[in-house]
């Protein structure tokens, strides 16, 4: 998989998302986390993403020890059943399964077992705690890299404790991590501060991937603002 920003980072052109066809971060797999709660909702989310121009959709259900202790085997079963149903409805879309991992003790156990849900063969989508600092970030990143994967940090613009701390993100990138922008962040869905910080990181060419992070149909309208 090639980073969306691989060419953009080498130019001085403003960012454009009009040709992004792969959504690497979304929660449309039904009944496994705080995203879609039914097959009907899954279909609504998938149809909405297709209308926005995406052609390949990667499901990334939460895996976190405290709230969503999902196991890869179960998620693969749900994904297969969902994919079969989507095809039976005549919806033309490429679907893939990965996961969004909270960096906790449970994650280290799964990493050690080698039974992880990656994006392709290389990338692991990970997240930090949302509202409290995560001093072990560097050590977790190192463990992931030692295991042969490349960590992709989801929505760094949303971590309030790193706001205006651009040095931390540069350190993580230098260590080998990549950053994924939530498109919802730029629309103001999470508030003005998140939107401003996301645009600041974008202007500094620190993002490597974009994703919808779609959870519910009511969010679809926020993607239709001008993000070009």
N, C-alpha and C positions, 0 to 999 in steps of 0.2 A: 504494500500500500504506500502510495506517495503522499506526503504531506501536502495539504491544500495550499499552504503558504510557502512551499519550497521555492517557487518562482517569485511570488509576491515579495518575499523577504529580500530579494536581490534587486528590487526596483524601488523607485520613489513614487510609484503610482498609488493612489488611494485604494483602500480595500474595497472589493466588490464580491458579493456572494451570489450573484445571479446565475452562475454556472455550477454551483455546488450541487452534485447529484447524489452524494452518499451522506447519509445521516448516521454518524457513528455513536450517537448517544440518545436513547429514547426509552420510554417505559410503557410500551404498548403490549408487552406480554401479559396476558390476563391472570389476575388473581394471585400474584406472587409478591407484590410490594405495594407502594403507594400510587402506582400508576393505574392502568386499565383494570377494571374490576369484573369484566365479562368479555366474551368473544364479540358481542355487539359493539362494546366500547373499543375493542381492538380494531375492528373494521373501520369504525369512525375515525380513529386516529390515523390509521394507515391511509385511508382515502384522503384525509386532510393533508398529510405529508406529501402524497403524490400530487395533489393539487398545487402545492407550493413548489413543485419542480423536482423533488427528490425521486430517484429511481431505485436506489438500493438502501434498505433500511436495516440497521443493526440494532437488535433488541439488547438493552443493557440493564437488566433488572438488578436492583440492589442486592448485594451480599454483605451483610453486616451482622456481627455476632449478637448484638443486643436487640435489634429490631427485626431484621430479616435474615435469619440464619439459613438461607437457601443453600441447597446442595446442587452441584452441577448435574448430577444424574437426574434429579427431579426436574430441573429447569430444561434439560434436553428433551425430556418427555413432553412437557408442556409446549415447548417450542415446536416439536414435531407435529403435535396435534393441531396447534394453531396454524402452522404452515399448510398442513393438509386442508384445513377448513378454508383458509384464504384462497388456495388454488381452486377448491370446489366452487367458490363464488365467482370464478373467472377474473380475479383481480391480477393484473400483470405487474408483478413487482418481485424484485430479488430480495430475499430475506436472509438474515444471518443472526446467529446468537453469540453474544459475548456477555459481559457483566460489568457492573460498576462496583468496585470493591472499596469498602471502607478499610482504611489501614489500621487494623486491630489485630489482636492475637489470633483470632479465627482466620484472618487472611494469611498469616504466616504459616499456620498449619496446612492450609490448602496449597500454598506455594511450595511447601516442602514435599507435599504428596504428589506434585506435578499435575494435579487434576484441577486445572484452572480454565476459565472461559476467556480466551483472548480474542482480540480483533485481528483476524488473520492468524498467522503463526507467531507474531512478534510483539504486538502491542497489548498492554494491560491498562484498562481504564480504571483509575483509582481516584479516591476523594479523601480529603482531610475532614476532621470534625468541623462543623459549620461555624461554631461560635466561640470556641476556645482554642488557644494556641496549641500547635502540635510540634513540640520540640524534637520528636523522634523522626521528623520528616526525612532528614538526610540519611539516617540509618535504614529506614524502610526502602528508600530509593536504591540504596546500595545493595540491599538484599535482592531486590527485583532484578537489578542489572546483573548480579552474580548468577542469577538463575537463568539468564539468557533472554530475558524479556526487556522491552523498553516501556517504562512507565509513562502514561499519559495522564496528567493531572486535570481532572474535570473542573470546570468553572472557577478558575483561580480568582476571578474578579469578585466572586461572592464571599470570599473569606474576609470578614470584617477586620480581623486582627492583622491581616497583611495589607490592608488598604494604605496606599502611599508608601509601601515598603517594597519598592521595585527591586532592590538589591537581593532580597530573598529569592524572588523568582529567577533572577539572572544566575544566582548560585545553583538553583535546582537544574536549570537548563545546562549550565556548565558541567554539572555532575552527570548529566545524561538523560534527564527527564524532558518531556515535551508538554506543551500546554494546550488545552482545548477550551475554546470560547463557547459559551452558551449564546445562541442567537437571541434568546429571550432577554438576556441581560441588556442588549443594546436597545431593545424596544422600550425599556423602562419598566418592564414587568416586575422586577424586584426592587424598584425604587431608583431615584435619580442618582444617588451616590454610586450604586453598582453600575449603572449605565455609564456614568462619567469615568469611573475607574476602568471599566472594560474598554472604552474608547482610548483611554490613555495607554493601556497595555497594547492595544492594537496599533496605535500610532508608533509605538516603540518597537513594532515587529516582533513581539514576544510570543505570539500564538502560532501554533503549527497545525491545528485542526479546529473545525467548527462542528457543533452539534445542536440539535433542537432541544434536548432534554425535555421532550414533550411528556406530560403526565396525563392530561385531561383535555377533552375537546374544547372546553371554554378558553384554553390558552391559544388556540389556533388563530384567533383574530389578531393577537399581538405579533404574529409573524408577518402579518400583511402590511405592517408599517414599512416605510422606505428605508431599507438597510443597505442600499447600494452606495 
